[in-house]
Amino acid sequence: MKTTANTSRGRSDEYGELQRLVNAAYAVNPSKAVSAMDVVVLAETYDLGEELMDVVESLPSGRYKRYRLCDQLNSIITARGLGFVYGTVE
């Protein structure tokens, strides 16, 4: 697993990776609901760094339409002060 140590807290090399993850989760059928576990497994296949994996693994269990998944991820990102470092999702 990659590590993303960034002492300056500038933009990470993984900036935008969560957006790529969300886009992939809904690529085949944008109106479907995906489970939190599906998102975690997809994140593992993308080999996200520890901090991003922690964000994804913090999703409450359940099924998510795209807008709700984005809300949840953005809430976690914002609460941890990581929006500038990794970006938010839409």
C-alpha positions, 0 to 999 in steps of 0.5 A: 500500500502506498503511503502519502506522508506530506509534511507541508500539507500541500496538494498530494500526489493523490489529489483527485484520486477520490474523484476517480474512484467515485467516477469508476464506481458509477461508470457502468450505471450512474443511477445505481446504488453502490455499497460502502463495501464495494467502494472499499474494495474498489479503493483497495484495487486502486491502491490508495494511500493510507490516509485516503483508505482511512477516509473510504473505510470511514464510510458508514455501511449501507448503499449509496447513490452517487450524490449521497456517497459524495456527501459522505466522502466530502463530510469525512474529507472536510472534517479531517481538513483534507480538502486541499490535500486530496480534493473533494468529490462530485 
